[in-house]
């Protein structure tokens, strides 16, 4: 992708399936990556890869991560707000979801993204950059069994547009876009469903297969590259045709 080599990216939720794929794609493009997660023991330190323990819901944690990134690599040019929570072992339907559960999901999925965007704007506003927020197909369609999750991801979409508009109004050369994955065959997907449920879910996808995490990573890389230099505030649905069926 044009314009990525030599740049520095910060990827949250980097220990998960999608985070690992995004990190690998950025490194393949010649980027340096700050890979953050609550549990980053599985991420090995390399000359182009800095793993950091990071609580995205904590402003001080964001400040520390940015300071470490700048101290190690000298810049942050790209932020991917990928950290998120989905299924928790409690009901999420709108009748039974508890307020504590609702707040726990929104704390990570919405407040974590807000803090990330704030941190990136303050860091990038003098030299420009790109932010990609990982939302979900659930932001664009009803999610009766996952009301907290769907609501949080819809908020990520609205925040993405707001950040994009604000940066343009302020004259900051910072683009902000969201991606909306459909069903990715991730650790979280496989761990929350039986084999029979997975097969039924796969059959329901118009393309008749789950997405690979690498396909999401390619979309993220594109949005961060100069190939997408005129794209901001946009939503990219990567769902194998689910939304249009």
N, C-alpha and C positions, 0 to 999 in steps of 0.2 A: 504494500500500500504506500502510495506516495506521501512523503513527509513524516513518516513515523520513526525512521532510523535515527538514533541518537537522542530521542525524546525520553522523558521520564514519566511513567504512569504510576498512579496509586490505585490499587485494586483492593476493595474490601471483600470480606467473605472469601478470601483467596484459598482457603483450605478445602472448600466444597468442590463439587463436580464442575460447575460452571466457572467458578473462580479460578480453578486450576487450568481450565481450557483457555480462558482469557489471558492469564499470565503466560502460558506457553506460547500463545499466538503473538503476544507483544514481544516476547524475547526472540521469537523467530523473525520478527520484523526489525530486529536490531535495537529494541528499546531496553532501557533499564526499568525495573519494576520494583516498587515497594508493595509487598504482598502482606496484607494485614488480616488478622482473624483473632477471635477470642482464643482459639487453640491453634497455634501455628507451628507446633512441634514437628509436623510432617513436612514442613517447608524448609529445605536446606539452604543455607546462606551460600550465595555465589557472587562472583564479581559484579554481575548485572542484576542480582536479585537480593533484596533486603527484606527478610521476614520480620514482622513486628506484631506483638500482642496488642490488640486494639478493641476497645469497647465503643462501638459506633454511637451508643446512646449517651456518651459522656463527653462534654465539651473539652475538658482537660485532656482526655485521651486523644482527641483529635489534634489539639495543640501540640502534644508531645510527638505524635506521629508525623505531623508536618515538619516540626523542627528536626526530627531525625532524618526525614527524607531530604530536606534542604541541606543538612549538614553532611550527608553522605554523597548525594548526587548533584547538589547545587541548584536544583530546579524541580518543579512539578508542573508538567504540561498537560496531563490527562488525569481525570478522576473517573473511575467506574464505581458507582455506588451499587455494589452487588450484594452486600450482606443483607440477609432477610430471614424471617421465620415464616413457616407456612402452617403445617398441621401440628397442633399440639394435642396432647391426650385429654381433651375436653370438648364438649359440644361447641360448635361455632355457628350453629344456625341462629337466625335472628330472634327466635323465641327463647332460646336457652343459653346463649353465650353470656358468660359473666362479665361484669365490668372489669374485673381484674385481668381476665383473659384478653378482652378487647384492648385494654391499655398496654398489656405486654406486647401484643402484636404491633400495635401502632407505634410504640416506643422505638422498636427496631426499624420497622419498615417505613415509617414516616419521619419521625424525629431524627433517626439516624441519617436519613437522606438529607434532611434540612441542614443538619450540622455539617455534613460533608460538603454540600453546596456552599454554605457560608465560608467554610475553610478554604475551598477551592477559589472562590471569588476573591477573597482577600489575598491569596497567594498569586493568582494568575492575572489580576486586573491590569498590571503594568506591562505584561508581555503576551497575554492572550493564552488560550487553551481550549480544551474540549471536556465536557462533562457528559457521561452517559449514565442515566439512571435505569436500573433494571426493574421494570414494572412487571406486568403479567397480562395474559389474556383475560384474567379475572377482573381487570380494571375496566374492561369494555363489554362485559356480559354479566348476567346475574350469576351469583355464587351462593345459592341457598344453603349449602352445607358448610360454607366457609365465609360467613358474613364479615368477620373481622379482617381476614386476609384480603378479600375482594375490595372492601372499603379502603384498606390501607394502600393497596396498589393503585386504586383510582386516585387517591390523594397524591401519590407519586407522579401520576400523569399530569395532574393540574399544577403541581409544584414545578415540574419540568417546564411547562409553558411559561409559568410566571418567572422563573429564573432566566429563561431565554429572553423574554421581553425586557426584564429589568436590565440585563447586561447590555442589550442593544441600546436602551434608553440612556444608560450611563456612558456609552461609548467604549465599553469594554469589549475587546475582541475574544469573547468567550462564548462558544456555542454550547447549547445544552439540548440533548435529545433523549428520548426514552425508547427502550426496546420492550416488546411485549411477547415473551416466549409462550408458545403453547405447551405441549406435554413433552418435556425433555426426560430421557431415561437417565435420571440422576440418582444419587444415593438416597435422597429424600423421597423420590417417587417410588423406588423399589422397596424402601423400608416401610412405607405406609400402606402398601397394598399386597394382597395375596397374588400368587401367580395367575390365578383365574381372573382376578380383577384387572391385572396388567394386560392380559390377552384381550379382554373385552374392551378395555380402553384403547388399545392399539387398533382394534378393528373399527372403532368409531372415528378414527382420524381419516380424512379423505385420502391422504397419501399412504395410508395403511402402514405407517411406521412411526415410532417415536423420533423426535429430533435428536441429533447428536449434539453434545455440548459444543463441539467444534463449529457447528453451523451458527450457533449463537455468537461464538467468539469472532467469527468472520464478520458478522453484522456490526459488532462493537468496534472491531478494527477499522472497518470502513467509515463509521461515523466519527472516529477520532482522526482520520487521515485527511489529507488535503483534497482527496477525491470528493469529500463531503463538505467542502469549504463554504457552500452556499445553503447549507441545511442547518436550521436551528429551530427548536420548539416542536420538532416533528415526532411522530410516533411510528415506530417500525414494528409491524406485526409479523412474527416469524412462527407460524403455527400449523403449517402443512394444510391450510385450507379450512381449519376448524371454524373460524368466525363467519365464513361466507356460506357454509353448507345449510 
